């Protein structure tokens, strides 16, 4: 296949200072939960993107000095020359494929609690540490400012020695020292670094000029800059000042990387913003500077990318999440394989890794984070090891990915689905408000499977143990999913509720099936991720009076990790959903529910025409137990293995189900082992 000529503009080379990027695809700096703690994993993951066609591949935030220690969060580290070998390796793997490398040097002031280094935090003003640790940062004096400039310059020189091509100065107003100096909210100084915009921009100008002087002969100098820094608690910002800053510094850096102050806006969840959602805020930048501009917007459509370039919004297509979902996105566009792109769904499971302080994962790409640990390649998979035939029962996210990957390996696979559509829970959830793009999990896999002659798909096929034994498949994989509990058992409560038969009780499965509660409705969310909030939204939009009750301190509490929680809460308040937090459900009576405060035990009742319980799930594993109850029958049928995966084994998030399906396909004929199933990066003991 050949590239569509409409997309030729995406593959034009772009000059960035003394360098040339081979195309317009730019993997902007992004966190990954590997960094300095899992450097081999980080380096191999970055190298994979270069192999996939990204012209520029950048690090995450990279600490420049012990006072920039952001532990416990896992970022990069370039405190001294001892850290250079990590980046030597990353640069080697990226340069191998002809891409440029960039490093985002970072000191995030009062965001840095220095829990590992135990240095005293410092910032533009005397401020509390902003990541929840009960200490304060001291206000920097002139000596501190001189030290900071020297540390940044030294780190830039180390980065050059490590082989980096593009050196970033980070001026995000929510997460960088120069950004804090720029901020009217935070900068309370009365010296030449405070007050007027020129004074507040002084440190940023000095650091940019220091970096240009130190490394600009061979390296490009980039700035990552916020264009929407709020000037008040209401979130309002001054667009004129945003423009003035860029005008003041327009021609100093070789590249402008523009973004939003709040991470939740910068990595906008798909539920709350479309592809290219930052355009209105960043569109002025190219009119102000003659230097190339890169920005992000969860770009997955090449048509959107071309539009942004032709209309003068951006010069380079920046991406973090789309480059995680598909490291080979540029190559697939170049080769005319648009239908093979694993499009980012904007669920922000990748982002959650930073909050959980673990290596990154992705709903669409189950190989991310496993490139070094398990040697998994996102596009390549070992060929089949035998002629074993495989029956996969269940076409949800686990079953679809298992079928797709086994089919790619060359196995003869039959996929049987009880329903008359593919997708399982993904099909159900993608019909709920805001979740349409999550259907890409199904769509990508169905498209791939449809082109595989060695895969057969049967809908409306409910199988019994007898059916499975009769078919004579060598391997049986059960991906039959799970069902939501109707008895109130969840995280807060381990015993079933007392329920009056006169009050209708629904589960998400009932809502998926189109059953309609009568109001007023109580949505009880003890799952604490997105689904309780989404169902409350749906029912409210259906015209019902809705109260959402949760034992957690916040609505959809775990979605804080995916940057969705504030959006969800705002949406529910805006449409008139009543919210009751820190209360557990203890009983469902006649026309009412009884709830209990999770701390003081006080109880009260709420009027209720119906209750929707979003609590825990039960695996749909009856077929597995029926099969395993007759081991002789399994042996006589020639079945070598019966395996549960995904929600059928233990209910999980969609990303976990996709991973389970992929892992089974990779490891189906691997010999059992009690050893650790991946390579580990072990500490090296220094001699005392």
Secondary structure per residue as TSV (DSSP state, phi and psi in degrees):
chain	resnum	aa	ss	phi	psi
A	1	X	-	360.0	152.3
A	2	X	-	-120.7	160.3
A	3	X	-	-68.3	140.1
A	4	X	-	-67.7	125.3
A	5	X	G	-60.5	-19.0
A	6	X	G	-61.0	-23.2
A	7	X	G	-102.1	8.9
A	8	X	G	-57.4	-34.9
A	9	X	G	-61.5	-26.3
A	10	X	G	-69.9	-17.0
A	11	X	G	-111.9	16.7
A	12	X	S	-75.8	139.7
A	13	X	-	-69.2	148.9
A	14	X	E	-128.8	129.1
A	15	X	E	-80.0	131.2
A	16	X	E	-126.4	97.3
A	17	X	T	58.5	-129.2
A	18	X	T	-80.2	4.5
A	19	X	E	-117.9	167.1
A	20	X	E	-131.0	122.6
A	21	X	E	-83.2	137.5
A	22	X	S	-71.8	-20.2
A	23	X	S	-153.7	-169.1
A	24	X	S	-99.2	10.5
A	25	X	E	-92.2	119.9
A	26	X	E	-130.3	108.8
A	27	X	E	-80.6	104.3
A	28	X	-	-70.1	163.6
A	29	X	-	-56.3	135.1
A	30	X	-	-150.4	146.2
A	31	X	-	-69.5	157.6
A	32	X	-	-151.0	-2.4
A	33	X	S	71.6	10.9
A	34	X	-	-111.3	-67.6
A	35	X	T	41.3	-130.7
A	36	X	T	-74.9	-16.0
A	37	X	T	-85.9	-31.8
A	38	X	S	-131.4	66.0
A	39	X	H	-66.4	-34.2
A	40	X	H	-66.4	-39.8
A	41	X	H	-63.4	-43.8
A	42	X	H	-62.0	-48.1
A	43	X	H	-64.8	-40.8
A	44	X	H	-69.4	-38.0
A	45	X	H	-61.0	-43.4
A	46	X	H	-67.0	-40.5
A	47	X	H	-61.7	-33.6
A	48	X	H	-62.4	-35.9
A	49	X	H	-68.5	-38.4
A	50	X	H	-63.1	-41.2
A	51	X	H	-60.2	-33.6
A	52	X	T	-80.4	-0.5
A	53	X	T	110.0	0.9
A	54	X	-	-70.3	129.6
A	55	X	S	-76.7	-29.0
A	56	X	E	-132.0	133.0
A	57	X	E	-128.9	121.9
A	58	X	E	-110.8	163.0
A	59	X	E	-79.3	-175.6
A	60	X	E	-88.7	-172.9
A	61	X	E	-52.1	134.8
A	62	X	E	-127.6	112.9
A	63	X	E	-62.7	141.8
A	64	X	-	-105.4	-11.4
A	65	X	S	-164.5	156.0
A	66	X	G	-55.9	-26.0
A	67	X	G	-76.4	-4.7
A	68	X	G	-104.3	19.3
A	69	X	-	-69.0	114.5
A	70	X	-	-102.6	18.1
A	71	X	T	-51.3	145.1
A	72	X	T	-86.3	-0.1
A	73	X	S	-68.3	145.0
A	74	X	-	-97.4	108.4
A	75	X	-	-125.2	-168.9
A	76	X	E	-81.8	168.3
A	77	X	E	-148.1	128.5
A	78	X	-	-140.2	58.6
A	79	X	S	-71.9	-39.6
A	80	X	S	-153.7	-171.6
A	81	X	G	-64.9	-19.8
A	82	X	G	-62.3	-22.8
A	83	X	G	-87.5	-9.2
A	84	X	H	-62.5	-40.0
A	85	X	H	-55.9	-33.2
A	86	X	H	-58.5	-43.8
A	87	X	H	-82.6	-25.1
A	88	X	H	-54.9	-45.6
A	89	X	H	-67.3	-45.3
A	90	X	H	-59.4	-46.9
A	91	X	H	-64.7	-36.5
A	92	X	H	-60.1	-45.8
A	93	X	H	-69.7	-34.8
A	94	X	H	-75.5	-45.0
A	95	X	H	-64.8	-26.5
A	96	X	T	-54.5	-29.0
A	97	X	T	-107.4	16.7
A	98	X	T	79.7	16.0
A	99	X	-	-98.3	158.9
A	100	X	E	-89.3	154.1
A	101	X	E	-115.3	145.3
A	102	X	E	-128.8	149.2
A	103	X	E	-127.6	131.8
A	104	X	E	-97.7	95.8
A	105	X	E	-70.8	136.3
A	106	X	E	-143.2	135.9
A	107	X	-	-137.3	114.0
A	108	X	-	-106.4	31.6
A	109	X	G	49.3	-121.9
A	110	X	G	-77.5	6.1
A	111	X	G	-85.4	-9.9
A	112	X	-	-99.9	101.9
A	113	X	-	-76.5	-11.7
A	114	X	-	58.0	42.0
A	115	X	T	-70.8	-27.6
A	116	X	T	-87.3	-49.2
A	117	X	T	-74.8	-26.9
A	118	X	-	60.8	25.9
A	119	X	-	-77.8	164.4
A	120	X	-	-84.8	120.4
A	121	X	-	-62.1	155.0
A	122	X	E	-144.9	156.4
A	123	X	E	-157.5	-174.9
A	124	X	S	-60.8	-37.7
A	125	X	S	-133.4	172.6
A	126	X	S	-73.8	111.8
A	127	X	E	-139.2	147.7
A	128	X	E	-65.0	147.9
A	129	X	-	-61.4	133.2
A	130	X	T	-92.9	4.1
A	131	X	T	-107.3	22.0
A	132	X	S	90.8	5.6
A	133	X	-	-94.4	133.6
A	134	X	S	-81.2	57.7
A	135	X	-	-133.4	173.7
A	136	X	E	-123.8	155.4
A	137	X	E	-92.7	144.4
A	138	X	E	-82.1	155.3
A	139	X	E	-75.3	133.3
A	140	X	-	-71.8	136.1
A	141	X	-	-97.0	-176.3
A	142	X	H	-62.8	-36.0
A	143	X	H	-65.6	-39.6
A	144	X	H	-61.8	-40.4
A	145	X	H	-64.6	-42.5
A	146	X	H	-62.2	-41.4
A	147	X	H	-62.1	-44.6
A	148	X	H	-60.0	-44.7
A	149	X	H	-61.0	-39.8
A	150	X	H	-67.6	-42.9
A	151	X	H	-60.5	-42.0
A	152	X	H	-66.4	-42.4
A	153	X	H	-63.9	-44.4
A	154	X	H	-62.0	-39.6
A	155	X	H	-66.4	-36.7
A	156	X	H	-63.1	-40.5
A	157	X	H	-66.8	-38.7
A	158	X	H	-63.5	-40.6
A	159	X	H	-62.5	-39.7
A	160	X	H	-62.8	-42.8
A	161	X	H	-65.9	-29.5
A	162	X	H	-76.0	-10.1
A	163	X	T	103.9	9.5
A	164	X	-	-71.7	147.9
A	165	X	S	-97.8	-36.2
A	166	X	E	-121.8	125.2
A	167	X	E	-110.7	121.0
A	168	X	E	-90.1	140.9
A	169	X	E	-103.4	127.2
A	170	X	E	-100.4	119.3
A	171	X	E	-128.3	32.4
A	172	X	-	-65.6	129.5
A	173	X	T	-71.0	-14.2
A	174	X	T	-100.0	-4.0
A	175	X	S	-156.5	35.8
A	176	X	-	-158.5	151.6
A	177	X	H	-62.1	-49.9
A	178	X	H	-61.2	-33.6
A	179	X	H	-66.6	-36.4
A	180	X	H	-67.3	-37.9
A	181	X	H	-64.3	-34.5
A	182	X	H	-70.7	-25.3
A	183	X	-	-72.6	126.1
A	184	X	T	-66.9	-30.5
A	185	X	T	-68.0	-38.9
A	186	X	T	-101.1	-31.1
A	187	X	-	-83.2	105.0
A	188	X	-	-108.3	19.3
A	189	X	-	-73.9	153.9
A	190	X	-	-115.8	4.8
A	191	X	S	-93.3	-164.0
A	192	X	T	-70.9	-2.2
A	193	X	T	-103.4	9.3
A	194	X	S	-136.5	167.7
A	195	X	S	94.6	-103.4
A	196	X	S	-68.3	161.6
A	197	X	H	-61.5	-40.4
A	198	X	H	-59.1	-40.7
A	199	X	H	-69.4	-42.8
A	200	X	H	-67.1	-26.4
A	201	X	T	-88.3	-1.2
A	202	X	H	-60.4	-46.5
A	203	X	H	-64.2	-41.3
A	204	X	H	-61.3	-43.7
A	205	X	H	-61.5	-45.0
A	206	X	H	-62.5	-43.4
A	207	X	H	-67.2	-40.5
A	208	X	H	-60.3	-46.5
A	209	X	H	-67.3	-38.2
A	210	X	H	-58.6	-44.8
A	211	X	H	-68.2	-42.0
A	212	X	H	-60.3	-42.5
A	213	X	H	-66.4	-35.7
A	214	X	H	-77.7	-41.6
A	215	X	H	-130.9	-0.8
A	216	X	T	-69.5	-8.4
A	217	X	T	-67.7	-36.6
A	218	X	T	-123.0	-19.7
A	219	X	S	-105.0	148.9
A	220	X	E	-83.6	145.9
A	221	X	E	-112.1	121.4
A	222	X	E	-112.0	158.4
A	223	X	E	-126.6	132.3
A	224	X	E	-103.6	115.8
A	225	X	E	-131.9	139.2
A	226	X	E	-83.9	134.1
A	227	X	S	-106.6	-0.1
A	228	X	-	-133.3	42.8
A	229	X	-	-64.7	116.8
A	230	X	B	-64.8	150.0
A	231	X	S	-109.8	0.0
A	232	X	S	-151.5	168.2
A	233	X	T	-68.6	-16.4
A	234	X	T	-79.6	-0.1
A	235	X	-	87.5	-4.1
A	236	X	-	-65.6	147.7
A	237	X	B	-135.3	165.9
A	238	X	-	-103.3	100.9
A	239	X	H	-63.8	-26.8
A	240	X	H	-67.8	-41.3
A	241	X	H	-67.0	-38.9
A	242	X	H	-57.2	-42.4
A	243	X	H	-69.2	-40.9
A	244	X	H	-61.4	-39.8
A	245	X	H	-60.8	-46.1
A	246	X	H	-68.2	-36.6
A	247	X	H	-63.2	-39.7
A	248	X	H	-63.1	-34.4
A	249	X	H	-114.3	12.2
A	250	X	T	-48.5	-44.8
A	251	X	T	-104.4	7.4
A	252	X	T	-76.4	-54.8
A	253	X	S	-76.1	163.7
A	254	X	S	-89.3	-12.2
A	255	X	E	-154.2	137.7
A	256	X	E	-106.4	121.1
A	257	X	E	-109.4	109.3
A	258	X	E	-106.2	142.0
A	259	X	E	-150.3	-176.3
A	260	X	-	-99.4	155.1
A	261	X	S	-66.9	-51.8
A	262	X	S	-82.1	132.2
A	263	X	H	-60.2	-35.2
A	264	X	H	-66.3	-23.0
A	265	X	H	-88.7	-33.6
A	266	X	H	-69.4	-40.4
A	267	X	T	-109.5	62.0
A	268	X	-	-58.6	122.6
A	269	X	-	-61.5	145.1
A	270	X	T	-62.8	-23.0
A	271	X	T	-64.3	-23.8
A	272	X	T	-122.8	0.3
A	273	X	-	-163.8	142.1
A	274	X	-	-82.2	173.5
A	275	X	T	-55.6	137.8
A	276	X	T	74.4	25.2
A	277	X	T	-68.3	-14.5
A	278	X	T	-89.7	-1.9
A	279	X	H	-53.5	-46.8
A	280	X	H	-60.2	-31.4
A	281	X	H	-86.9	-25.6
A	282	X	H	-107.0	-3.6
A	283	X	T	-65.6	-19.5
A	284	X	T	-79.3	-16.9
A	285	X	H	-63.3	-43.4
A	286	X	H	-65.7	-22.1
A	287	X	H	-76.4	-13.8
A	288	X	H	-101.2	-30.8
A	289	X	-	-126.3	147.6
A	290	X	S	-89.5	-0.5
A	291	X	S	-86.0	154.8
A	292	X	E	-61.5	148.5
A	293	X	E	-123.6	133.2
A	294	X	E	-120.5	140.7
A	295	X	E	-147.3	171.5
A	296	X	-	-119.4	172.5
A	297	X	S	176.1	29.7
A	298	X	-	50.2	51.3
A	299	X	-	-74.0	121.9
A	300	X	-	-127.8	-20.1
A	301	X	-	-94.2	122.2
A	302	X	H	-62.6	-27.0
A	303	X	H	-65.7	-41.4
A	304	X	H	-64.1	-40.6
A	305	X	H	-61.1	-48.4
A	306	X	H	-61.5	-40.9
A	307	X	H	-60.5	-44.2
A	308	X	H	-63.6	-37.2
A	309	X	H	-73.1	-46.8
A	310	X	H	-66.6	-30.0
A	311	X	T	-88.0	4.0
A	312	X	T	76.6	26.3
A	313	X	S	-82.8	-47.4
A	314	X	-	-135.9	159.6
A	315	X	S	-101.8	-32.1
A	316	X	E	-127.0	141.5
A	317	X	E	-89.2	103.4
A	318	X	E	-82.8	146.8
A	319	X	E	-155.9	140.0
A	320	X	S	-115.1	-69.6
A	321	X	H	-59.8	-45.0
A	322	X	H	-62.3	-29.0
A	323	X	H	-76.1	-19.1
A	324	X	H	-82.0	-46.4
A	325	X	H	-62.6	-36.7
A	326	X	-	-146.5	94.4
A	327	X	T	-60.7	-18.4
A	328	X	T	-103.2	19.9
A	329	X	H	-55.6	-48.9
A	330	X	H	-61.3	-42.8
A	331	X	H	-62.7	-38.4
A	332	X	H	-67.8	-37.0
A	333	X	H	-66.2	-43.8
A	334	X	H	-63.2	-34.7
A	335	X	T	-90.2	4.5
A	336	X	T	73.1	30.2
A	337	X	-	-114.2	54.1
A	338	X	G	-57.4	-39.2
A	339	X	G	-68.2	-12.0
A	340	X	G	-91.7	-1.9
A	341	X	-	-72.2	130.5
A	342	X	-	-86.2	95.5
A	343	X	-	-73.0	135.0
A	344	X	-	-57.3	136.9
A	345	X	-	-99.1	-1.3
A	346	X	-	67.9	29.2
A	347	X	-	-84.4	-18.4
A	348	X	-	66.4	24.7
A	349	X	H	-61.7	-32.0
A	350	X	H	-60.9	-41.6
A	351	X	H	-63.9	-35.8
A	352	X	H	-59.9	-26.0
A	353	X	H	-61.4	-35.8
A	354	X	H	-64.2	-42.0
A	355	X	H	-66.4	-37.4
A	356	X	H	-86.5	-8.8
A	357	X	T	60.3	51.4
A	358	X	S	-138.5	163.1
A	359	X	-	-59.6	145.8
A	360	X	-	-61.7	149.3
A	361	X	-	-134.6	171.5
A	362	X	-	-147.9	139.5
A	363	X	S	-66.3	-42.6
A	364	X	S	-80.9	-34.4
A	365	X	-	-114.5	94.8
A	366	X	T	-72.0	-7.6
A	367	X	T	-88.9	-11.7
A	368	X	T	-65.8	136.3
A	369	X	T	86.0	-11.2
A	370	X	-	-110.3	5.6
A	371	X	T	-59.9	-43.4
A	372	X	T	-93.1	-44.9
A	373	X	T	-58.6	-44.4
A	374	X	T	-118.2	-2.4
A	375	X	-	72.3	25.0
A	376	X	-	-82.9	132.0
A	377	X	-	-106.7	136.3
A	378	X	S	-66.8	-21.0
A	379	X	S	-114.4	-16.5
A	380	X	-	-116.0	144.6
A	381	X	-	-148.8	141.8
A	382	X	-	-58.5	145.1
A	383	X	-	-67.3	161.3
A	384	X	-	-58.3	151.6
A	385	X	S	-102.6	-7.6
A	386	X	S	-157.7	-179.4
A	387	X	-	-98.9	19.3
A	388	X	-	-58.3	135.1
A	389	X	E	-91.8	152.0
A	390	X	E	-129.4	132.6
A	391	X	E	-106.2	121.0
A	392	X	E	-107.0	122.7
A	393	X	E	-106.3	114.1
A	394	X	-	111.2	123.3
A	395	X	-	-114.2	41.3
A	396	X	S	-82.9	-165.0
A	397	X	H	-60.4	-37.3
A	398	X	H	-69.9	-47.6
A	399	X	H	-65.2	-40.1
A	400	X	H	-64.8	-45.4
A	401	X	H	-67.6	-39.3
A	402	X	H	-60.1	-46.3
A	403	X	H	-63.2	-46.4
A	404	X	H	-59.5	-48.3
A	405	X	H	-69.4	-39.8
A	406	X	H	-63.8	-39.9
A	407	X	H	-62.9	-40.1
A	408	X	H	-62.4	-34.8
A	409	X	H	-71.4	-19.4
A	410	X	T	107.0	4.8
A	411	X	-	-73.4	152.2
A	412	X	E	-82.2	116.5
A	413	X	E	-124.2	137.3
A	414	X	E	-117.6	127.5
A	415	X	E	-109.9	121.0
A	416	X	E	-113.9	129.6
A	417	X	-	-126.4	131.6
A	418	X	S	-64.5	-39.0
A	419	X	S	-82.5	178.3
A	420	X	S	-98.0	15.0
A	421	X	S	-146.1	157.5
A	422	X	S	-93.3	154.0
A	423	X	-	124.1	-22.9
A	424	X	T	55.4	-131.7
A	425	X	H	-63.2	-28.3
A	426	X	H	-65.2	-41.2
A	427	X	H	-62.2	-41.6
A	428	X	H	-65.3	-51.1
A	429	X	H	-71.1	-31.1
A	430	X	T	-69.6	-9.2
A	431	X	T	-90.9	-3.9
A	432	X	S	-83.9	161.6
A	433	X	T	-55.9	126.1
A	434	X	T	83.5	-7.4
A	435	X	-	-103.5	15.1
A	436	X	G	-58.0	-39.2
A	437	X	G	-69.3	-16.9
A	438	X	G	-67.6	-17.8
A	439	X	G	-63.3	-14.1
A	440	X	H	-61.5	-26.3
A	441	X	H	-60.3	-43.6
A	442	X	H	-72.3	-48.5
A	443	X	H	-60.9	-43.3
A	444	X	H	-60.0	-45.5
A	445	X	H	-72.6	-37.9
A	446	X	H	-63.9	-40.7
A	447	X	H	-61.7	-45.1
A	448	X	H	-64.4	-45.1
A	449	X	H	-63.8	-36.2
A	450	X	H	-62.4	-20.3
A	451	X	T	-99.3	6.9
A	452	X	-	-100.6	112.4
A	453	X	T	-68.1	-16.9
A	454	X	T	-92.3	8.9
A	455	X	E	-121.8	129.8
A	456	X	E	-115.5	140.1
A	457	X	E	-123.0	131.1
A	458	X	E	-125.1	120.9
A	459	X	S	-93.5	168.9
A	460	X	S	52.4	42.9
A	461	X	-	-125.9	89.0
A	462	X	-	-85.2	120.1
A	463	X	-	-105.7	141.1
A	464	X	-	-101.1	170.6
A	465	X	H	-60.0	-38.0
A	466	X	H	-62.7	-43.1
A	467	X	H	-57.5	-48.2
A	468	X	H	-60.5	-43.6
A	469	X	H	-64.6	-36.6
A	470	X	H	-68.4	-31.5
A	471	X	H	-65.8	-33.9
A	472	X	T	78.9	27.4
A	473	X	-	-73.7	146.3
A	474	X	S	-73.6	-34.4
A	475	X	E	-127.5	138.1
A	476	X	E	-123.9	125.5
A	477	X	E	-117.9	123.1
A	478	X	E	-103.9	111.4
A	479	X	-	-122.3	53.7
A	480	X	-	-87.8	7.3
A	481	X	-	74.4	-154.9
A	482	X	E	-149.2	168.8
A	483	X	E	-128.3	145.9
A	484	X	E	-73.0	139.3
A	485	X	-	-71.5	149.4
A	486	X	S	-109.2	3.9
A	487	X	S	-110.3	5.9
A	488	X	-	86.7	-3.3
A	489	X	-	-70.1	128.1
A	490	X	S	-157.7	-150.2
A	491	X	S	-68.7	-38.8
A	492	X	S	-84.1	-32.0
A	493	X	-	-125.4	130.2
A	494	X	-	-102.9	-6.9
A	495	X	S	-113.7	146.5
A	496	X	-	-61.5	150.7
A	497	X	-	-79.5	154.7
A	498	X	E	-81.6	124.6
A	499	X	E	-126.3	127.0
A	500	X	-	-76.3	136.7
A	501	X	T	-68.8	-14.5
A	502	X	T	-82.8	-11.6
A	503	X	S	-106.8	126.5
A	504	X	E	-71.8	131.5
A	505	X	E	-115.1	126.8
A	506	X	E	-117.9	158.7
A	507	X	E	-122.3	170.6
A	508	X	H	-54.9	-34.0
A	509	X	H	-59.2	-36.7
A	510	X	H	-66.7	-39.9
A	511	X	H	-65.3	-41.9
A	512	X	H	-58.1	-37.7
A	513	X	T	-77.9	-0.6
A	514	X	T	89.3	8.9
A	515	X	-	-72.9	139.9
A	516	X	-	-114.4	116.6
A	517	X	-	-68.7	158.9
A	518	X	-	-98.0	138.4
A	519	X	S	-80.4	168.7
A	520	X	S	-70.0	146.5
A	521	X	E	-109.8	134.9
A	522	X	E	-101.8	118.9
A	523	X	E	-97.7	115.5
A	524	X	E	-101.7	113.8
A	525	X	E	-108.3	99.2
A	526	X	-	-114.4	14.9
A	527	X	S	-84.6	-41.0
A	528	X	-	75.6	10.7
A	529	X	S	-103.5	-138.4
A	530	X	S	-85.9	-26.5
A	531	X	H	-67.0	-40.2
A	532	X	H	-58.3	-44.5
A	533	X	H	-65.5	-38.7
A	534	X	H	-66.3	-42.4
A	535	X	H	-66.8	-39.6
A	536	X	H	-59.8	-41.0
A	537	X	H	-62.9	-46.6
A	538	X	H	-58.5	-48.3
A	539	X	H	-66.0	-36.4
A	540	X	H	-66.1	-41.3
A	541	X	H	-67.3	-22.6
A	542	X	T	-76.5	-3.8
A	543	X	T	98.6	9.0
A	544	X	-	-90.5	153.5
A	545	X	-	-80.0	123.3
A	546	X	E	-128.6	134.0
A	547	X	E	-121.0	127.6
A	548	X	E	-100.1	124.7
A	549	X	E	-114.9	134.6
A	550	X	-	-144.4	141.8
A	551	X	S	-71.8	-16.3
A	552	X	S	-74.2	165.8
A	553	X	S	-75.9	-18.4
A	554	X	S	-137.1	155.7
A	555	X	T	-61.7	137.6
A	556	X	T	45.7	53.5
A	557	X	G	-57.4	-40.8
A	558	X	G	-68.7	-20.1
A	559	X	G	-69.2	-5.3
A	560	X	G	-57.1	-35.8
A	561	X	G	-68.4	-23.8
A	562	X	G	-104.2	12.2
A	563	X	T	68.2	17.3
A	564	X	-	-100.1	-18.8
A	565	X	H	-57.5	-47.8
A	566	X	H	-64.9	-38.9
A	567	X	H	-62.4	-44.6
A	568	X	H	-61.2	-48.7
A	569	X	H	-62.0	-44.9
A	570	X	H	-60.3	-42.6
A	571	X	H	-61.4	-45.5
A	572	X	H	-64.5	-42.5
A	573	X	H	-63.1	-41.5
A	574	X	H	-61.9	-35.4
A	575	X	H	-95.0	1.8
A	576	X	T	92.2	25.3
A	577	X	-	-81.7	128.5
A	578	X	E	-76.9	138.2
A	579	X	E	-121.3	129.4
A	580	X	E	-125.5	109.9
A	581	X	-	-102.0	164.2
A	582	X	S	58.5	33.6
A	583	X	E	-133.1	132.2
A	584	X	E	-102.2	154.0
A	585	X	E	-86.6	127.3
A	586	X	E	-118.1	-11.1
A	587	X	E	-172.1	150.1
A	588	X	E	-123.2	111.5
A	589	X	-	-107.6	-157.8
A	590	X	S	-80.0	102.3
A	591	X	S	72.9	17.2
A	592	X	E	-158.1	162.3
A	593	X	E	-122.1	151.5
A	594	X	E	-108.2	132.0
A	595	X	E	-124.5	156.8
A	596	X	E	-131.5	133.5
A	597	X	E	-66.2	130.3
A	598	X	T	-72.2	-12.9
A	599	X	T	-103.5	-53.9
A	600	X	T	-98.4	-4.2
A	601	X	-	77.3	1.9
A	602	X	-	-65.5	140.1
A	603	X	E	-115.3	150.7
A	604	X	E	-154.9	169.1
A	605	X	E	-115.3	152.6
A	606	X	E	-126.9	138.4
A	607	X	E	-62.2	140.9
A	608	X	-	-152.6	121.4
A	609	X	S	-90.1	-27.1
A	610	X	E	-158.3	152.6
A	611	X	E	-122.5	134.2
A	612	X	E	-111.2	117.7
A	613	X	E	-100.2	114.7
A	614	X	E	-112.7	87.2
A	615	X	-	-122.4	-92.7
A	616	X	-	-124.7	172.2
A	617	X	E	-123.8	156.2
A	618	X	E	-115.9	128.2
A	619	X	E	-59.7	139.1
A	620	X	-	-85.7	76.4
A	621	X	-	-115.3	20.3
A	622	X	H	-61.5	-39.3
A	623	X	H	-63.0	-39.8
A	624	X	H	-60.1	-48.5
A	625	X	H	-68.0	-33.9
A	626	X	H	-62.9	-42.0
A	627	X	H	-67.4	-44.9
A	628	X	H	-72.7	-15.8
A	629	X	T	-72.9	-11.7
A	630	X	-	-128.7	72.7
A	631	X	H	-62.1	-31.6
A	632	X	H	-66.0	-39.0
A	633	X	H	-64.1	-37.6
A	634	X	H	-63.4	-45.3
A	635	X	H	-64.5	-44.1
A	636	X	H	-64.3	-31.5
A	637	X	T	-77.2	-6.8
A	638	X	T	77.8	19.3
A	639	X	-	-82.3	119.8
A	640	X	-	-81.0	-31.1
A	641	X	E	-156.3	145.6
A	642	X	E	-125.2	119.9
A	643	X	E	-131.3	133.5
A	644	X	E	-92.2	139.8
A	645	X	-	-135.6	160.5
A	646	X	G	63.7	-142.8
A	647	X	G	-63.4	-25.0
A	648	X	G	-64.5	-29.4
A	649	X	T	-88.0	-50.6
A	650	X	S	-158.7	118.4
A	651	X	-	-54.3	138.3
A	652	X	-	-147.6	-176.8
A	653	X	-	-76.6	166.4
A	654	X	H	-59.8	-39.7
A	655	X	H	-59.6	-38.9
A	656	X	H	-66.8	-36.6
A	657	X	H	-67.7	-43.7
A	658	X	H	-61.4	-44.1
A	659	X	H	-60.1	-42.8
A	660	X	H	-61.7	-41.9
A	661	X	H	-64.6	-41.4
A	662	X	H	-67.7	-41.8
A	663	X	H	-62.7	-43.0
A	664	X	H	-59.4	-44.4
A	665	X	H	-62.7	-37.7
A	666	X	H	-69.8	-36.9
A	667	X	H	-110.8	12.9
A	668	X	T	-53.1	-44.4
A	669	X	T	-106.9	13.6
A	670	X	S	-70.5	139.2
A	671	X	-	-65.0	143.5
A	672	X	-	-62.0	147.0
A	673	X	-	-148.6	144.3
A	674	X	-	-93.4	1.7
A	675	X	S	-78.4	165.6
A	676	X	-	-60.7	128.3
A	677	X	S	-83.3	21.7
A	678	X	S	-160.1	162.2
A	679	X	-	-73.3	141.9
A	680	X	-	-114.3	151.1
A	681	X	-	-98.5	101.8
A	682	X	-	-92.5	144.7
A	683	X	-	-62.9	149.0
A	684	X	-	-100.9	126.7
A	685	X	-	-81.9	127.1
A	686	X	-	-86.3	146.0
A	687	X	-	-71.5	138.4
A	688	X	-	-85.7	360.0
